[in-house]
Amino acid sequence: MTEAKPGEPVLNKDLLTPDRVVALIPGLKLKLLAEWRYKKTGPRYYKVGRIILYPFDDLEVWFEGLERGGDPDD
């Protein structure tokens, strides 16, 4: 995946549809992803008309923030 530089337009980022996001995260359902959008929680996204797009880099950062437990130094 290409890294977008600060100030670089969003369209230069890798953008994922909700179907692709659900395919990347085991157990995640489209209904839950839609609920997160409604509640304004979950990963950042863009809305173009009815099209929902998630920047891959933002999705990765959001997912890394969900890490729980364990000591990375063990």
PyMOL Python script that loads the backbone (N, CA, C, O; Angstrom):
from pymol import cmd

cmd.read_pdbstr("""\
ATOM      1  N   MET A   1       0.845  -1.178   0.000  1.00  0.00           N
ATOM      2  CA  MET A   1       0.000   0.000   0.000  1.00  0.00           C
ATOM      3  C   MET A   1       0.895   1.248   0.000  1.00  0.00           C
ATOM      4  O   MET A   1       1.956   1.272   0.624  1.00  0.00           O
ATOM      5  N   THR A   2       0.447   2.258  -0.701  1.00  0.00           N
ATOM      6  CA  THR A   2       1.233   3.473  -0.759  1.00  0.00           C
ATOM      7  C   THR A   2       0.931   4.349   0.443  1.00  0.00           C
ATOM      8  O   THR A   2      -0.208   4.434   0.900  1.00  0.00           O
ATOM      9  N   GLU A   3       1.961   4.993   0.941  1.00  0.00           N
ATOM     10  CA  GLU A   3       1.826   5.904   2.081  1.00  0.00           C
ATOM     11  C   GLU A   3       1.523   7.299   1.549  1.00  0.00           C
ATOM     12  O   GLU A   3       2.229   7.792   0.669  1.00  0.00           O
ATOM     13  N   ALA A   4       0.493   7.934   2.068  1.00  0.00           N
ATOM     14  CA  ALA A   4       0.193   9.315   1.712  1.00  0.00           C
ATOM     15  C   ALA A   4       1.051  10.230   2.572  1.00  0.00           C
ATOM     16  O   ALA A   4       1.171  10.024   3.780  1.00  0.00           O
ATOM     17  N   LYS A   5       1.637  11.221   1.962  1.00  0.00           N
ATOM     18  CA  LYS A   5       2.463  12.184   2.688  1.00  0.00           C
ATOM     19  C   LYS A   5       1.564  13.253   3.296  1.00  0.00           C
ATOM     20  O   LYS A   5       0.475  13.504   2.780  1.00  0.00           O
ATOM     21  N   PRO A   6       2.004  13.897   4.399  1.00  0.00           N
ATOM     22  CA  PRO A   6       1.201  14.972   4.982  1.00  0.00           C
ATOM     23  C   PRO A   6       0.882  16.031   3.933  1.00  0.00           C
ATOM     24  O   PRO A   6       1.762  16.459   3.187  1.00  0.00           O
ATOM     25  N   GLY A   7      -0.364  16.445   3.880  1.00  0.00           N
ATOM     26  CA  GLY A   7      -0.785  17.446   2.916  1.00  0.00           C
ATOM     27  C   GLY A   7      -1.119  16.880   1.551  1.00  0.00           C
ATOM     28  O   GLY A   7      -1.596  17.607   0.679  1.00  0.00           O
ATOM     29  N   GLU A   8      -0.876  15.596   1.353  1.00  0.00           N
ATOM     30  CA  GLU A   8      -1.180  14.949   0.078  1.00  0.00           C
ATOM     31  C   GLU A   8      -2.686  14.707  -0.011  1.00  0.00           C
ATOM     32  O   GLU A   8      -3.315  14.381   0.995  1.00  0.00           O
ATOM     33  N   PRO A   9      -3.271  14.861  -1.195  1.00  0.00           N
ATOM     34  CA  PRO A   9      -4.711  14.657  -1.335  1.00  0.00           C
ATOM     35  C   PRO A   9      -5.146  13.244  -0.932  1.00  0.00           C
ATOM     36  O   PRO A   9      -4.411  12.274  -1.122  1.00  0.00           O
ATOM     37  N   VAL A  10      -6.343  13.153  -0.379  1.00  0.00           N
ATOM     38  CA  VAL A  10      -6.897  11.871   0.071  1.00  0.00           C
ATOM     39  C   VAL A  10      -6.983  10.874  -1.082  1.00  0.00           C
ATOM     40  O   VAL A  10      -6.799   9.675  -0.873  1.00  0.00           O
ATOM     41  N   LEU A  11      -7.253  11.339  -2.266  1.00  0.00           N
ATOM     42  CA  LEU A  11      -7.429  10.424  -3.397  1.00  0.00           C
ATOM     43  C   LEU A  11      -6.152   9.679  -3.754  1.00  0.00           C
ATOM     44  O   LEU A  11      -6.200   8.719  -4.524  1.00  0.00           O
ATOM     45  N   ASN A  12      -5.012  10.097  -3.215  1.00  0.00           N
ATOM     46  CA  ASN A  12      -3.770   9.362  -3.431  1.00  0.00           C
ATOM     47  C   ASN A  12      -3.633   8.205  -2.448  1.00  0.00           C
ATOM     48  O   ASN A  12      -2.700   7.410  -2.560  1.00  0.00           O
ATOM     49  N   LYS A  13      -4.560   8.098  -1.475  1.00  0.00           N
ATOM     50  CA  LYS A  13      -4.525   7.021  -0.491  1.00  0.00           C
ATOM     51  C   LYS A  13      -5.267   5.808  -1.043  1.00  0.00           C
ATOM     52  O   LYS A  13      -6.049   5.921  -1.987  1.00  0.00           O
ATOM     53  N   ASP A  14      -5.013   4.648  -0.441  1.00  0.00           N
ATOM     54  CA  ASP A  14      -5.772   3.453  -0.765  1.00  0.00           C
ATOM     55  C   ASP A  14      -7.093   3.527  -0.014  1.00  0.00           C
ATOM     56  O   ASP A  14      -7.108   3.593   1.215  1.00  0.00           O
ATOM     57  N   LEU A  15      -8.191   3.518  -0.739  1.00  0.00           N
ATOM     58  CA  LEU A  15      -9.516   3.645  -0.152  1.00  0.00           C
ATOM     59  C   LEU A  15     -10.260   2.319  -0.251  1.00  0.00           C
ATOM     60  O   LEU A  15     -10.263   1.674  -1.300  1.00  0.00           O
ATOM     61  N   LEU A  16     -10.895   1.916   0.858  1.00  0.00           N
ATOM     62  CA  LEU A  16     -11.592   0.639   0.924  1.00  0.00           C
ATOM     63  C   LEU A  16     -13.086   0.849   1.111  1.00  0.00           C
ATOM     64  O   LEU A  16     -13.507   1.744   1.844  1.00  0.00           O
ATOM     65  N   THR A  17     -13.877   0.029   0.452  1.00  0.00           N
ATOM     66  CA  THR A  17     -15.319   0.032   0.674  1.00  0.00           C
ATOM     67  C   THR A  17     -15.606  -0.722   1.970  1.00  0.00           C
ATOM     68  O   THR A  17     -14.753  -1.468   2.451  1.00  0.00           O
ATOM     69  N   PRO A  18     -16.801  -0.537   2.542  1.00  0.00           N
ATOM     70  CA  PRO A  18     -17.147  -1.305   3.744  1.00  0.00           C
ATOM     71  C   PRO A  18     -17.009  -2.822   3.548  1.00  0.00           C
ATOM     72  O   PRO A  18     -16.581  -3.523   4.466  1.00  0.00           O
ATOM     73  N   ASP A  19     -17.362  -3.331   2.375  1.00  0.00           N
ATOM     74  CA  ASP A  19     -17.207  -4.770   2.110  1.00  0.00           C
ATOM     75  C   ASP A  19     -15.757  -5.211   2.254  1.00  0.00           C
ATOM     76  O   ASP A  19     -15.481  -6.280   2.799  1.00  0.00           O
ATOM     77  N   ARG A  20     -14.843  -4.402   1.774  1.00  0.00           N
ATOM     78  CA  ARG A  20     -13.419  -4.752   1.866  1.00  0.00           C
ATOM     79  C   ARG A  20     -12.915  -4.640   3.297  1.00  0.00           C
ATOM     80  O   ARG A  20     -12.066  -5.428   3.715  1.00  0.00           O
ATOM     81  N   VAL A  21     -13.429  -3.664   4.060  1.00  0.00           N
ATOM     82  CA  VAL A  21     -13.040  -3.521   5.467  1.00  0.00           C
ATOM     83  C   VAL A  21     -13.470  -4.759   6.240  1.00  0.00           C
ATOM     84  O   VAL A  21     -12.690  -5.317   7.013  1.00  0.00           O
ATOM     85  N   VAL A  22     -14.716  -5.192   6.032  1.00  0.00           N
ATOM     86  CA  VAL A  22     -15.257  -6.376   6.710  1.00  0.00           C
ATOM     87  C   VAL A  22     -14.453  -7.619   6.329  1.00  0.00           C
ATOM     88  O   VAL A  22     -14.249  -8.500   7.165  1.00  0.00           O
ATOM     89  N   ALA A  23     -13.998  -7.700   5.089  1.00  0.00           N
ATOM     90  CA  ALA A  23     -13.196  -8.843   4.653  1.00  0.00           C
ATOM     91  C   ALA A  23     -11.828  -8.874   5.334  1.00  0.00           C
ATOM     92  O   ALA A  23     -11.247  -9.945   5.508  1.00  0.00           O
ATOM     93  N   LEU A  24     -11.313  -7.711   5.717  1.00  0.00           N
ATOM     94  CA  LEU A  24      -9.989  -7.633   6.358  1.00  0.00           C
ATOM     95  C   LEU A  24     -10.016  -7.967   7.846  1.00  0.00           C
ATOM     96  O   LEU A  24      -9.016  -8.438   8.388  1.00  0.00           O
ATOM     97  N   ILE A  25     -11.146  -7.731   8.517  1.00  0.00           N
ATOM     98  CA  ILE A  25     -11.223  -7.909   9.973  1.00  0.00           C
ATOM     99  C   ILE A  25     -12.148  -9.083  10.283  1.00  0.00           C
ATOM    100  O   ILE A  25     -13.366  -8.954  10.162  1.00  0.00           O
ATOM    101  N   PRO A  26     -11.589 -10.222  10.679  1.00  0.00           N
ATOM    102  CA  PRO A  26     -12.402 -11.410  10.951  1.00  0.00           C
ATOM    103  C   PRO A  26     -13.490 -11.132  11.986  1.00  0.00           C
ATOM    104  O   PRO A  26     -13.229 -10.549  13.038  1.00  0.00           O
ATOM    105  N   GLY A  27     -14.710 -11.557  11.672  1.00  0.00           N
ATOM    106  CA  GLY A  27     -15.825 -11.418  12.592  1.00  0.00           C
ATOM    107  C   GLY A  27     -16.582 -10.106  12.495  1.00  0.00           C
ATOM    108  O   GLY A  27     -17.695 -10.006  13.010  1.00  0.00           O
ATOM    109  N   LEU A  28     -16.007  -9.091  11.845  1.00  0.00           N
ATOM    110  CA  LEU A  28     -16.684  -7.806  11.701  1.00  0.00           C
ATOM    111  C   LEU A  28     -17.803  -7.940  10.669  1.00  0.00           C
ATOM    112  O   LEU A  28     -17.614  -8.555   9.620  1.00  0.00           O
ATOM    113  N   LYS A  29     -18.948  -7.375  10.964  1.00  0.00           N
ATOM    114  CA  LYS A  29     -20.110  -7.428  10.074  1.00  0.00           C
ATOM    115  C   LYS A  29     -20.421  -6.029   9.541  1.00  0.00           C
ATOM    116  O   LYS A  29     -20.134  -5.029  10.198  1.00  0.00           O
ATOM    117  N   LEU A  30     -21.007  -5.970   8.352  1.00  0.00           N
ATOM    118  CA  LEU A  30     -21.386  -4.694   7.760  1.00  0.00           C
ATOM    119  C   LEU A  30     -22.335  -3.911   8.665  1.00  0.00           C
ATOM    120  O   LEU A  30     -22.243  -2.687   8.759  1.00  0.00           O
ATOM    121  N   LYS A  31     -23.243  -4.617   9.328  1.00  0.00           N
ATOM    122  CA  LYS A  31     -24.213  -3.955  10.209  1.00  0.00           C
ATOM    123  C   LYS A  31     -23.505  -3.224  11.350  1.00  0.00           C
ATOM    124  O   LYS A  31     -23.873  -2.098  11.685  1.00  0.00           O
ATOM    125  N   LEU A  32     -22.492  -3.856  11.949  1.00  0.00           N
ATOM    126  CA  LEU A  32     -21.756  -3.221  13.043  1.00  0.00           C
ATOM    127  C   LEU A  32     -20.963  -2.021  12.529  1.00  0.00           C
ATOM    128  O   LEU A  32     -20.917  -0.983  13.189  1.00  0.00           O
ATOM    129  N   LEU A  33     -20.347  -2.152  11.375  1.00  0.00           N
ATOM    130  CA  LEU A  33     -19.598  -1.043  10.779  1.00  0.00           C
ATOM    131  C   LEU A  33     -20.534   0.143  10.524  1.00  0.00           C
ATOM    132  O   LEU A  33     -20.163   1.289  10.776  1.00  0.00           O
ATOM    133  N   ALA A  34     -21.738  -0.126  10.031  1.00  0.00           N
ATOM    134  CA  ALA A  34     -22.731   0.929   9.799  1.00  0.00           C
ATOM    135  C   ALA A  34     -23.167   1.561  11.119  1.00  0.00           C
ATOM    136  O   ALA A  34     -23.362   2.774  11.193  1.00  0.00           O
ATOM    137  N   GLU A  35     -23.318   0.748  12.153  1.00  0.00           N
ATOM    138  CA  GLU A  35     -23.689   1.261  13.481  1.00  0.00           C
ATOM    139  C   GLU A  35     -22.609   2.196  14.016  1.00  0.00           C
ATOM    140  O   GLU A  35     -22.915   3.243  14.587  1.00  0.00           O
ATOM    141  N   TRP A  36     -21.349   1.816  13.830  1.00  0.00           N
ATOM    142  CA  TRP A  36     -20.245   2.677  14.263  1.00  0.00           C
ATOM    143  C   TRP A  36     -20.292   4.022  13.542  1.00  0.00           C
ATOM    144  O   TRP A  36     -20.047   5.066  14.148  1.00  0.00           O
ATOM    145  N   ARG A  37     -20.608   3.995  12.240  1.00  0.00           N
ATOM    146  CA  ARG A  37     -20.703   5.266  11.504  1.00  0.00           C
ATOM    147  C   ARG A  37     -21.829   6.114  12.075  1.00  0.00           C
ATOM    148  O   ARG A  37     -21.662   7.319  12.264  1.00  0.00           O
ATOM    149  N   TYR A  38     -22.968   5.502  12.349  1.00  0.00           N
ATOM    150  CA  TYR A  38     -24.122   6.211  12.893  1.00  0.00           C
ATOM    151  C   TYR A  38     -23.790   6.843  14.246  1.00  0.00           C
ATOM    152  O   TYR A  38     -24.175   7.979  14.521  1.00  0.00           O
ATOM    153  N   LYS A  39     -23.070   6.090  15.089  1.00  0.00           N
ATOM    154  CA  LYS A  39     -22.705   6.565  16.427  1.00  0.00           C
ATOM    155  C   LYS A  39     -21.453   7.431  16.431  1.00  0.00           C
ATOM    156  O   LYS A  39     -21.053   7.957  17.470  1.00  0.00           O
ATOM    157  N   LYS A  40     -20.836   7.575  15.254  1.00  0.00           N
ATOM    158  CA  LYS A  40     -19.587   8.344  15.100  1.00  0.00           C
ATOM    159  C   LYS A  40     -18.459   7.763  15.946  1.00  0.00           C
ATOM    160  O   LYS A  40     -17.679   8.490  16.562  1.00  0.00           O
ATOM    161  N   THR A  41     -18.394   6.444  15.958  1.00  0.00           N
ATOM    162  CA  THR A  41     -17.279   5.724  16.576  1.00  0.00           C
ATOM    163  C   THR A  41     -16.645   4.866  15.486  1.00  0.00           C
ATOM    164  O   THR A  41     -17.098   4.888  14.342  1.00  0.00           O
ATOM    165  N   GLY A  42     -15.632   4.131  15.819  1.00  0.00           N
ATOM    166  CA  GLY A  42     -14.991   3.282  14.815  1.00  0.00           C
ATOM    167  C   GLY A  42     -14.016   4.059  13.959  1.00  0.00           C
ATOM    168  O   GLY A  42     -13.663   5.194  14.280  1.00  0.00           O
ATOM    169  N   PRO A  43     -13.578   3.449  12.867  1.00  0.00           N
ATOM    170  CA  PRO A  43     -12.557   4.074  12.025  1.00  0.00           C
ATOM    171  C   PRO A  43     -13.082   5.280  11.246  1.00  0.00           C
ATOM    172  O   PRO A  43     -14.275   5.379  10.959  1.00  0.00           O
ATOM    173  N   ARG A  44     -12.174   6.190  10.913  1.00  0.00           N
ATOM    174  CA  ARG A  44     -12.513   7.351  10.075  1.00  0.00           C
ATOM    175  C   ARG A  44     -12.941   6.883   8.700  1.00  0.00           C
ATOM    176  O   ARG A  44     -12.479   5.855   8.205  1.00  0.00           O
ATOM    177  N   TYR A  45     -13.826   7.646   8.091  1.00  0.00           N
ATOM    178  CA  TYR A  45     -14.272   7.318   6.747  1.00  0.00           C
ATOM    179  C   TYR A  45     -14.656   8.598   6.015  1.00  0.00           C
ATOM    180  O   TYR A  45     -14.806   9.661   6.617  1.00  0.00           O
ATOM    181  N   TYR A  46     -14.810   8.469   4.716  1.00  0.00           N
ATOM    182  CA  TYR A  46     -15.280   9.558   3.872  1.00  0.00           C
ATOM    183  C   TYR A  46     -16.591   9.123   3.244  1.00  0.00           C
ATOM    184  O   TYR A  46     -16.793   7.941   2.967  1.00  0.00           O
ATOM    185  N   LYS A  47     -17.484  10.081   3.018  1.00  0.00           N
ATOM    186  CA  LYS A  47     -18.756   9.784   2.377  1.00  0.00           C
ATOM    187  C   LYS A  47     -18.880  10.665   1.144  1.00  0.00           C
ATOM    188  O   LYS A  47     -18.833  11.892   1.231  1.00  0.00           O
ATOM    189  N   VAL A  48     -19.037  10.022  -0.001  1.00  0.00           N
ATOM    190  CA  VAL A  48     -19.201  10.718  -1.270  1.00  0.00           C
ATOM    191  C   VAL A  48     -20.572  10.310  -1.800  1.00  0.00           C
ATOM    192  O   VAL A  48     -20.725   9.235  -2.379  1.00  0.00           O
ATOM    193  N   GLY A  49     -21.559  11.165  -1.602  1.00  0.00           N
ATOM    194  CA  GLY A  49     -22.931  10.768  -1.923  1.00  0.00           C
ATOM    195  C   GLY A  49     -23.317   9.618  -1.005  1.00  0.00           C
ATOM    196  O   GLY A  49     -23.336   9.767   0.217  1.00  0.00           O
ATOM    197  N   ARG A  50     -23.624   8.475  -1.600  1.00  0.00           N
ATOM    198  CA  ARG A  50     -23.943   7.284  -0.807  1.00  0.00           C
ATOM    199  C   ARG A  50     -22.749   6.341  -0.662  1.00  0.00           C
ATOM    200  O   ARG A  50     -22.856   5.289  -0.031  1.00  0.00           O
ATOM    201  N   ILE A  51     -21.637   6.714  -1.236  1.00  0.00           N
ATOM    202  CA  ILE A  51     -20.451   5.855  -1.220  1.00  0.00           C
ATOM    203  C   ILE A  51     -19.648   6.119   0.052  1.00  0.00           C
ATOM    204  O   ILE A  51     -19.313   7.263   0.361  1.00  0.00           O
ATOM    205  N   ILE A  52     -19.347   5.054   0.779  1.00  0.00           N
ATOM    206  CA  ILE A  52     -18.537   5.134   1.999  1.00  0.00           C
ATOM    207  C   ILE A  52     -17.158   4.576   1.662  1.00  0.00           C
ATOM    208  O   ILE A  52     -17.045   3.501   1.073  1.00  0.00           O
ATOM    209  N   LEU A  53     -16.112   5.309   2.037  1.00  0.00           N
ATOM    210  CA  LEU A  53     -14.736   4.888   1.766  1.00  0.00           C
ATOM    211  C   LEU A  53     -13.878   5.064   3.016  1.00  0.00           C
ATOM    212  O   LEU A  53     -13.930   6.098   3.682  1.00  0.00           O
ATOM    213  N   TYR A  54     -13.099   4.046   3.318  1.00  0.00           N
ATOM    214  CA  TYR A  54     -12.202   4.055   4.469  1.00  0.00           C
ATOM    215  C   TYR A  54     -10.763   4.109   3.971  1.00  0.00           C
ATOM    216  O   TYR A  54     -10.347   3.218   3.231  1.00  0.00           O
ATOM    217  N   PRO A  55      -9.985   5.130   4.354  1.00  0.00           N
ATOM    218  CA  PRO A  55      -8.567   5.143   4.001  1.00  0.00           C
ATOM    219  C   PRO A  55      -7.847   3.996   4.729  1.00  0.00           C
ATOM    220  O   PRO A  55      -7.958   3.867   5.949  1.00  0.00           O
ATOM    221  N   PHE A  56      -7.123   3.181   3.991  1.00  0.00           N
ATOM    222  CA  PHE A  56      -6.442   2.021   4.567  1.00  0.00           C
ATOM    223  C   PHE A  56      -5.515   2.434   5.704  1.00  0.00           C
ATOM    224  O   PHE A  56      -5.508   1.791   6.754  1.00  0.00           O
ATOM    225  N   ASP A  57      -4.739   3.489   5.515  1.00  0.00           N
ATOM    226  CA  ASP A  57      -3.792   3.920   6.549  1.00  0.00           C
ATOM    227  C   ASP A  57      -4.507   4.302   7.845  1.00  0.00           C
ATOM    228  O   ASP A  57      -4.038   3.971   8.934  1.00  0.00           O
ATOM    229  N   ASP A  58      -5.639   4.997   7.732  1.00  0.00           N
ATOM    230  CA  ASP A  58      -6.412   5.381   8.915  1.00  0.00           C
ATOM    231  C   ASP A  58      -7.012   4.155   9.586  1.00  0.00           C
ATOM    232  O   ASP A  58      -7.088   4.089  10.813  1.00  0.00           O
ATOM    233  N   LEU A  59      -7.435   3.192   8.791  1.00  0.00           N
ATOM    234  CA  LEU A  59      -7.984   1.948   9.327  1.00  0.00           C
ATOM    235  C   LEU A  59      -6.920   1.198  10.120  1.00  0.00           C
ATOM    236  O   LEU A  59      -7.205   0.654  11.187  1.00  0.00           O
ATOM    237  N   GLU A  60      -5.704   1.169   9.604  1.00  0.00           N
ATOM    238  CA  GLU A  60      -4.593   0.516  10.311  1.00  0.00           C
ATOM    239  C   GLU A  60      -4.303   1.191  11.647  1.00  0.00           C
ATOM    240  O   GLU A  60      -4.116   0.514  12.658  1.00  0.00           O
ATOM    241  N   VAL A  61      -4.264   2.513  11.655  1.00  0.00           N
ATOM    242  CA  VAL A  61      -4.000   3.267  12.887  1.00  0.00           C
ATOM    243  C   VAL A  61      -5.104   3.001  13.900  1.00  0.00           C
ATOM    244  O   VAL A  61      -4.820   2.760  15.073  1.00  0.00           O
ATOM    245  N   TRP A  62      -6.355   3.042  13.466  1.00  0.00           N
ATOM    246  CA  TRP A  62      -7.491   2.770  14.353  1.00  0.00           C
ATOM    247  C   TRP A  62      -7.392   1.361  14.929  1.00  0.00           C
ATOM    248  O   TRP A  62      -7.592   1.162  16.127  1.00  0.00           O
ATOM    249  N   PHE A  63      -7.087   0.392  14.083  1.00  0.00           N
ATOM    250  CA  PHE A  63      -7.010  -0.999  14.523  1.00  0.00           C
ATOM    251  C   PHE A  63      -5.886  -1.197  15.535  1.00  0.00           C
ATOM    252  O   PHE A  63      -6.067  -1.906  16.525  1.00  0.00           O
ATOM    253  N   GLU A  64      -4.736  -0.585  15.301  1.00  0.00           N
ATOM    254  CA  GLU A  64      -3.612  -0.695  16.235  1.00  0.00           C
ATOM    255  C   GLU A  64      -3.986  -0.126  17.605  1.00  0.00           C
ATOM    256  O   GLU A  64      -3.495  -0.604  18.627  1.00  0.00           O
ATOM    257  N   GLY A  65      -4.848   0.887  17.632  1.00  0.00           N
ATOM    258  CA  GLY A  65      -5.282   1.471  18.884  1.00  0.00           C
ATOM    259  C   GLY A  65      -6.195   0.567  19.703  1.00  0.00           C
ATOM    260  O   GLY A  65      -6.481   0.864  20.863  1.00  0.00           O
ATOM    261  N   LEU A  66      -6.653  -0.530  19.111  1.00  0.00           N
ATOM    262  CA  LEU A  66      -7.536  -1.475  19.809  1.00  0.00           C
ATOM    263  C   LEU A  66      -6.762  -2.545  20.569  1.00  0.00           C
ATOM    264  O   LEU A  66      -7.362  -3.349  21.283  1.00  0.00           O
ATOM    265  N   GLU A  67      -5.451  -2.564  20.428  1.00  0.00           N
ATOM    266  CA  GLU A  67      -4.628  -3.609  21.069  1.00  0.00           C
ATOM    267  C   GLU A  67      -4.841  -3.603  22.569  1.00  0.00           C
ATOM    268  O   GLU A  67      -4.882  -2.546  23.199  1.00  0.00           O
ATOM    269  N   ARG A  68      -4.977  -4.797  23.138  1.00  0.00           N
ATOM    270  CA  ARG A  68      -5.197  -4.956  24.569  1.00  0.00           C
ATOM    271  C   ARG A  68      -4.288  -6.045  25.127  1.00  0.00           C
ATOM    272  O   ARG A  68      -3.983  -7.030  24.455  1.00  0.00           O
ATOM    273  N   GLY A  69      -3.861  -5.843  26.378  1.00  0.00           N
ATOM    274  CA  GLY A  69      -3.148  -6.881  27.127  1.00  0.00           C
ATOM    275  C   GLY A  69      -1.776  -7.221  26.576  1.00  0.00           C
ATOM    276  O   GLY A  69      -1.367  -6.755  25.513  1.00  0.00           O
ATOM    277  N   GLY A  70      -1.083  -8.049  27.341  1.00  0.00           N
ATOM    278  CA  GLY A  70       0.237  -8.501  26.931  1.00  0.00           C
ATOM    279  C   GLY A  70       1.287  -7.422  27.061  1.00  0.00           C
ATOM    280  O   GLY A  70       0.980  -6.230  27.089  1.00  0.00           O
ATOM    281  N   ASP A  71       2.513  -7.852  27.140  1.00  0.00           N
ATOM    282  CA  ASP A  71       3.643  -6.936  27.212  1.00  0.00           C
ATOM    283  C   ASP A  71       4.480  -7.159  25.968  1.00  0.00           C
ATOM    284  O   ASP A  71       5.016  -8.252  25.781  1.00  0.00           O
ATOM    285  N   PRO A  72       4.608  -6.155  25.113  1.00  0.00           N
ATOM    286  CA  PRO A  72       5.357  -6.346  23.867  1.00  0.00           C
ATOM    287  C   PRO A  72       6.824  -6.683  24.088  1.00  0.00           C
ATOM    288  O   PRO A  72       7.497  -7.137  23.163  1.00  0.00           O
ATOM    289  N   ASP A  73       7.341  -6.463  25.327  1.00  0.00           N
ATOM    290  CA  ASP A  73       8.742  -6.753  25.604  1.00  0.00           C
ATOM    291  C   ASP A  73       8.954  -8.204  26.044  1.00  0.00           C
ATOM    292  O   ASP A  73      10.098  -8.626  26.213  1.00  0.00           O
ATOM    293  N   ASP A  74       7.876  -8.977  26.235  1.00  0.00           N
ATOM    294  CA  ASP A  74       8.024 -10.383  26.654  1.00  0.00           C
ATOM    295  C   ASP A  74       8.414 -11.259  25.503  1.00  0.00           C
ATOM    296  O   ASP A  74       8.581 -12.466  25.675  1.00  0.00           O
TER     297      ASP A  74
END
""", "prot")
cmd.dss("prot")
cmd.show_as("cartoon", "prot")
cmd.util.cbc("prot")
cmd.orient("prot")
